[in-house]
Amino acid sequence: MNRIERTYLKKGSSISLLSATDTMEEAIFKILNMEAEDGYTVRYQAEKNGNVGNLIELYPIDSPDSAILNFLHMNRCKNGELKPISDAMGCRFSEIKRMFFHSYQLLSEQVQKSLTCNENFYHFVPPYQLYDWKPATQNSSCNLSCNTREFPQTSYLWIQERKKRKCLEDYIKDLQKNAEKNTRQKAAEIISTILYITECIEYMHCAGLLHLNICPSNFSIEYDENFQVQKGHISMNIVSAFFEPGNEYPISIGTGIYMAPEIGTLPPDNRADLYSIGVMLYQAFTDQTSVILKTGYPMGKFQCNKNLLFELYDSPMIQNLEENTRHKFVSHIRNILYHCLQMKRKDRYASCEELISDLRLALAYIG
């Protein structure tokens, strides 16, 4: 089947965008680097007025209704128009864009509501601005072989970087470099950090949204030289989209082994996020991040209590706990992992609330 490749913005180039608001203000963005892409977004590091941030370019994809997805990309033409592989795909882009922006709007509303009960959630949600491509001329056109019609314009999200932050993945690596030192405090920091993230994900679920791309590289974090995390300053990095249950997305959303087993075959629910949180917790203690990302992890292994116990006891961060503390703490963590990482979602925690309760028990024991 024919595939239309994407056109990328080049490093060092500048583009002019129009604010997708009534003011239609123009902004110039200098592209510093292309950082990542998935099925329907490309993320660039860019600079605007001396401020560095992430510029997310939205692309739609189309795919057959199949567990094995066949990605058919759109092409962004030089004038900012999108050349779809079919008329249906052009319509699909408009729908995906609407869902994408509506999800951000829902989350922003949830932020405002949450300020009275959890002001830290405000820091968790990255502020954003919407932009549309500004054509070089109003009458520019592309030489297209498909039917002549009005094509959708490329759209962008701009999210300015917060300074002094590293991603959670880097924090975990720093902890594991000298895992045998201050093990009790480090173990407590891991649990409290996962607890904070779970509490914020719970607010998203209350807003009717799923994250579906939970992994250590997708969270920013501040911590001092003693590895103490500033809990109120953990935030999401750029997420490709939020999932609204009930809306069909034409893509398996997620990152590698962090994805719940049912993604791509069943409509996802909140238990998919709980699975991803469990994988993050497992990796934080077992120092298997690089191996897992390269080779994949045999998920059936999570079903065996004995293997889970052995792997946790082998963790340097847990080996160096006091003997009386170690056994009880491992039991708490094993219980949490067991209820997060079940292959069948009906056997997992039913909600963030249940996971939060067990994380607090573990933290009370170690903290």
C-alpha positions as CSV (number, residue, x, y, z in Angstrom):
1,M,0.0,0.0,0.0
2,N,1.3,3.5,-0.9
3,R,2.5,5.6,2.0
4,I,2.8,9.4,2.0
5,E,5.8,10.5,4.1
6,R,5.8,13.5,6.4
7,T,7.5,16.7,5.6
8,Y,9.6,17.8,8.6
9,L,10.6,21.3,9.7
10,K,14.4,21.6,9.3
11,K,16.8,22.4,12.2
12,G,17.7,26.1,12.1
13,S,14.7,27.1,10.0
14,S,12.1,29.6,11.2
15,I,8.3,29.5,10.6
16,S,5.6,32.1,11.1
17,L,2.4,30.9,12.8
18,L,-0.9,32.6,13.6
19,S,-2.5,32.4,17.1
20,A,-5.6,30.2,16.8
21,T,-7.6,32.9,18.7
22,D,-9.7,35.8,17.7
23,T,-6.6,38.1,17.9
24,M,-4.7,36.2,15.1
25,E,-1.4,37.4,16.4
26,E,1.7,36.4,14.5
27,A,4.7,34.6,16.1
28,I,8.0,33.5,14.7
29,F,9.4,30.1,15.9
30,K,13.0,29.0,15.3
31,I,13.3,25.2,15.1
32,L,16.2,24.0,17.3
33,N,15.7,20.2,17.0
34,M,13.1,17.5,16.2
35,E,12.7,15.6,19.5
36,A,10.1,12.9,18.9
37,E,7.1,11.7,16.9
38,D,4.3,9.3,17.0
39,G,1.3,8.4,14.9
40,Y,-0.2,11.8,14.7
41,T,2.2,14.4,16.2
42,V,5.8,15.6,15.7
43,R,7.5,17.4,18.6
44,Y,10.1,20.0,18.0
45,Q,12.2,22.0,20.4
46,A,11.8,25.6,19.3
47,E,12.5,29.1,20.4
48,K,10.0,32.0,20.5
49,N,11.1,35.5,21.6
50,G,14.1,34.0,23.4
51,N,12.0,31.4,25.2
52,V,12.6,27.7,24.6
53,G,9.8,25.3,24.5
54,N,8.1,22.5,22.6
55,L,6.2,23.0,19.4
56,I,3.9,20.1,18.6
57,E,2.8,19.7,15.0
58,L,-0.5,17.7,14.6
59,Y,-0.8,15.1,11.9
60,P,-3.7,12.7,11.4
61,I,-3.3,9.1,10.4
62,D,-5.7,6.7,9.0
63,S,-5.8,2.9,9.6
64,P,-8.0,0.0,9.0
65,D,-10.0,-1.5,11.9
66,S,-7.4,-4.0,12.8
67,A,-5.2,-4.9,15.8
68,I,-2.3,-4.6,13.4
69,L,-2.4,-0.9,12.5
70,N,-1.3,0.3,9.1
71,F,-0.2,3.9,9.5
72,L,-0.9,6.2,6.5
73,H,0.6,9.6,7.0
74,M,-0.5,12.9,5.6
75,N,2.0,15.2,3.9
76,R,2.4,18.8,4.9
77,C,2.9,20.9,1.8
78,K,5.1,24.0,1.7
79,N,2.2,26.3,2.2
80,G,1.0,24.5,5.3
81,E,-1.8,22.6,3.7
82,L,-2.2,18.9,4.4
83,K,-2.3,16.4,1.5
84,P,-4.4,13.4,2.6
85,I,-4.2,10.0,1.1
86,S,-8.0,10.0,0.8
87,D,-10.9,12.3,1.2
88,A,-12.0,10.4,4.3
89,M,-8.6,11.0,5.8
90,G,-9.0,14.8,5.4
91,C,-12.2,14.6,7.3
92,R,-10.5,12.4,9.9
93,F,-7.9,15.1,10.6
94,S,-10.6,17.7,11.4
95,E,-12.2,15.3,13.9
96,I,-8.9,14.3,15.5
97,K,-7.8,17.9,15.9
98,R,-11.2,18.7,17.5
99,M,-10.8,15.9,20.0
100,F,-7.2,16.8,20.6
101,F,-8.0,20.4,21.5
102,H,-11.2,19.5,23.3
103,S,-9.2,17.2,25.6
104,Y,-6.8,20.0,26.5
105,Q,-9.7,22.3,27.2
106,L,-11.4,19.7,29.5
107,L,-8.1,19.2,31.4
108,S,-7.7,23.0,31.8
109,E,-11.2,23.2,33.3
110,Q,-10.3,20.4,35.6
111,V,-7.2,22.3,36.7
112,Q,-9.3,25.3,37.7
113,K,-11.8,23.2,39.6
114,S,-9.0,21.4,41.4
115,L,-7.3,24.5,42.8
116,T,-9.6,24.5,45.8
117,C,-8.7,20.9,46.8
118,N,-5.3,20.3,45.2
119,E,-3.4,23.3,44.0
120,N,-0.4,21.1,43.1
121,F,-2.4,19.8,40.1
122,Y,-2.0,23.2,38.6
123,H,1.8,22.6,38.2
124,F,1.1,19.1,36.7
125,V,-0.7,20.4,33.6
126,P,1.6,22.2,31.1
127,P,0.1,25.6,29.9
128,Y,-0.2,25.7,26.1
129,Q,-1.2,28.0,23.2
130,L,-2.7,27.0,19.9
131,Y,-1.3,28.1,16.5
132,D,-2.1,27.6,12.9
133,W,0.3,27.6,9.9
134,K,0.6,31.0,8.2
135,P,0.8,30.6,4.4
136,A,3.4,32.6,2.5
137,T,0.6,34.0,0.4
138,Q,-3.2,33.8,0.8
139,N,-3.6,32.2,-2.6
140,S,-0.8,29.7,-2.5
141,S,-1.7,26.2,-3.7
142,C,-0.2,22.8,-4.3
143,N,-0.2,20.6,-7.4
144,L,-2.3,17.8,-6.1
145,S,-3.3,14.6,-8.0
146,C,-6.3,14.0,-5.9
147,N,-9.6,15.8,-6.2
148,T,-9.5,19.6,-5.9
149,R,-11.0,20.7,-2.5
150,E,-10.2,22.7,0.5
151,F,-7.5,21.1,2.6
152,P,-7.1,21.6,6.4
153,Q,-4.2,23.7,7.6
154,T,-1.5,22.3,9.9
155,S,-2.1,23.1,13.6
156,Y,0.4,23.4,16.5
157,L,0.6,23.4,20.2
158,W,3.2,25.6,21.9
159,I,4.3,24.7,25.4
160,Q,7.1,26.8,27.0
161,E,9.6,24.8,29.0
162,R,9.9,25.2,32.7
163,K,13.4,25.8,33.9
164,K,15.5,23.6,36.3
165,R,13.6,20.5,35.5
166,K,14.7,17.0,34.5
167,C,12.6,14.1,33.4
168,L,11.6,11.4,35.8
169,E,13.6,8.9,33.8
170,D,16.8,10.9,34.6
171,Y,15.9,11.1,38.3
172,I,15.4,7.3,38.5
173,K,18.8,6.8,36.9
174,D,20.5,9.2,39.3
175,L,18.9,7.3,42.2
176,Q,20.1,3.9,40.9
177,K,23.8,5.1,40.4
178,N,24.3,4.9,44.2
179,A,21.3,2.9,45.2
180,E,23.1,1.5,48.3
181,K,23.3,4.9,49.9
182,N,20.4,6.5,51.8
183,T,18.2,3.6,50.6
184,R,15.3,4.3,53.0
185,Q,15.0,7.9,51.9
186,K,15.3,7.0,48.2
187,A,12.7,4.3,48.4
188,A,10.4,6.8,50.2
189,E,11.0,9.4,47.4
190,I,10.1,6.9,44.7
191,I,6.9,5.9,46.4
192,S,5.9,9.5,47.2
193,T,6.6,10.6,43.6
194,I,4.6,7.8,42.1
195,L,1.8,8.6,44.6
196,Y,1.8,12.3,43.5
197,I,1.6,11.3,39.9
198,T,-1.2,8.9,40.6
199,E,-3.2,11.5,42.5
200,C,-2.9,13.9,39.5
201,I,-3.9,11.1,37.1
202,E,-6.9,10.6,39.3
203,Y,-7.9,14.2,38.6
204,M,-7.6,13.5,34.9
205,H,-9.9,10.5,35.2
206,C,-12.4,12.6,37.1
207,A,-12.4,15.0,34.1
208,G,-13.3,12.1,31.9
209,L,-9.8,11.8,30.3
210,L,-7.2,9.0,30.1
211,H,-3.5,9.7,29.8
212,L,-2.5,6.5,27.9
213,N,1.2,7.5,27.5
214,I,2.5,7.2,31.1
215,C,6.2,6.5,31.1
216,P,9.2,8.1,33.0
217,S,10.3,10.3,30.1
218,N,6.8,12.0,30.0
219,F,7.1,13.7,33.4
220,S,9.3,16.6,34.5
221,I,10.6,16.8,38.0
222,E,12.6,19.1,40.3
223,Y,14.9,17.6,43.0
224,D,17.8,18.8,45.1
225,E,21.3,17.3,45.7
226,N,19.8,15.0,48.3
227,F,17.4,13.6,45.7
228,Q,14.5,15.1,47.5
229,V,11.7,15.8,45.1
230,Q,9.7,19.0,45.1
231,K,6.3,17.4,44.9
232,G,4.4,20.5,43.9
233,H,6.6,20.9,40.8
234,I,6.2,17.5,39.1
235,S,4.5,18.1,35.7
236,M,3.6,16.3,32.6
237,N,5.9,16.7,29.6
238,I,4.3,17.1,26.3
239,V,1.7,14.4,25.7
240,S,0.5,13.6,22.3
241,A,-3.1,13.7,23.3
242,F,-5.5,12.7,26.0
243,F,-8.0,10.0,25.3
244,E,-11.7,10.7,25.8
245,P,-13.4,7.3,26.4
246,G,-16.2,6.9,23.9
247,N,-14.3,8.6,21.1
248,E,-12.6,6.3,18.6
249,Y,-8.9,7.0,18.1
250,P,-7.3,5.4,15.0
251,I,-4.1,4.5,16.8
252,S,-2.6,2.4,19.6
253,I,-1.7,5.1,22.0
254,G,1.3,4.6,24.3
255,T,5.0,3.9,24.6
256,G,6.4,0.4,24.2
257,I,6.2,-1.9,27.3
258,Y,4.3,0.8,29.3
259,M,1.2,0.1,27.2
260,A,-1.4,-2.1,28.8
261,P,-1.9,-5.4,27.0
262,E,-5.4,-4.6,25.9
263,I,-4.4,-1.4,24.0
264,G,-5.1,-1.8,20.3
265,T,-7.6,-4.6,20.8
266,L,-10.2,-3.2,23.4
267,P,-11.5,0.3,24.1
268,P,-9.2,1.5,26.9
269,D,-10.4,2.6,30.3
270,N,-8.7,4.0,33.5
271,R,-7.1,0.6,34.3
272,A,-4.7,1.1,31.3
273,D,-3.1,4.0,33.1
274,L,-2.8,2.0,36.3
275,Y,-0.9,-0.7,34.4
276,S,1.6,1.9,33.1
277,I,2.1,3.3,36.6
278,G,2.9,-0.2,37.8
279,V,5.6,-0.6,35.1
280,M,7.2,2.7,36.2
281,L,7.2,1.6,39.8
282,Y,8.7,-1.8,38.9
283,Q,11.5,-0.2,36.9
284,A,12.3,2.3,39.6
285,F,13.2,-0.5,42.0
286,T,14.7,-3.1,39.7
287,D,17.0,-1.0,37.5
288,Q,15.9,-2.8,34.4
289,T,14.9,0.2,32.3
290,S,17.6,-0.1,29.6
291,V,17.2,-3.9,29.2
292,I,13.4,-3.7,29.0
293,L,13.4,-0.9,26.4
294,K,15.8,-2.8,24.2
295,T,14.4,-6.3,24.4
296,G,10.9,-6.0,25.9
297,Y,9.9,-7.7,29.1
298,P,8.0,-11.0,29.3
299,M,4.9,-9.7,30.9
300,G,3.7,-13.1,31.9
301,K,6.6,-13.0,34.4
302,F,4.6,-10.4,36.4
303,Q,2.0,-13.1,37.1
304,C,4.4,-15.0,39.3
305,N,4.6,-13.9,42.9
306,K,7.9,-15.7,43.5
307,N,9.6,-13.9,40.6
308,L,8.4,-10.6,41.7
309,L,9.7,-11.2,45.3
310,F,13.1,-12.3,44.1
311,E,13.5,-9.4,41.7
312,L,12.5,-6.9,44.4
313,Y,14.8,-8.5,47.0
314,D,17.7,-8.3,44.5
315,S,17.2,-4.5,44.1
316,P,20.2,-2.7,45.6
317,M,17.8,-0.1,46.9
318,I,15.9,-2.7,48.8
319,Q,18.8,-5.0,49.8
320,N,20.3,-2.2,51.9
321,L,17.2,-1.6,54.0
322,E,17.1,-2.9,57.5
323,E,16.1,-6.5,57.7
324,N,12.9,-5.9,59.6
325,T,11.9,-3.2,57.2
326,R,12.8,-5.0,54.0
327,H,10.4,-7.9,54.3
328,K,7.4,-5.9,55.1
329,F,8.2,-3.2,52.5
330,V,8.7,-5.8,49.7
331,S,5.4,-7.3,50.6
332,H,3.7,-3.9,50.2
333,I,5.4,-3.2,46.8
334,R,4.7,-6.8,45.5
335,N,1.0,-6.3,46.4
336,I,0.9,-3.0,44.5
337,L,2.7,-4.5,41.4
338,Y,0.5,-7.5,41.4
339,H,-2.7,-5.5,41.3
340,C,-1.3,-3.0,38.7
341,L,0.3,-5.5,36.2
342,Q,-2.4,-8.1,35.7
343,M,-2.7,-9.1,32.1
344,K,-6.5,-9.1,32.4
345,R,-7.7,-5.6,33.4
346,K,-10.6,-7.0,35.4
347,D,-8.0,-8.4,37.8
348,R,-6.3,-5.0,38.3
349,Y,-7.1,-2.1,40.7
350,A,-10.5,-0.7,39.7
351,S,-9.5,2.9,40.2
352,C,-6.7,5.3,41.1
353,E,-8.2,5.5,44.6
354,E,-7.4,1.9,45.4
355,L,-3.8,2.3,44.2
356,I,-3.4,5.5,46.1
357,S,-4.5,3.8,49.3
358,D,-1.9,1.1,49.0
359,L,0.9,3.5,48.0
360,R,0.1,5.5,51.2
361,L,0.4,2.3,53.2
362,A,3.8,1.6,51.7
363,L,4.9,5.2,52.2
364,A,3.8,5.2,55.9
365,Y,5.9,2.1,56.5
366,I,9.1,3.3,54.8
367,G,8.8,7.1,55.2
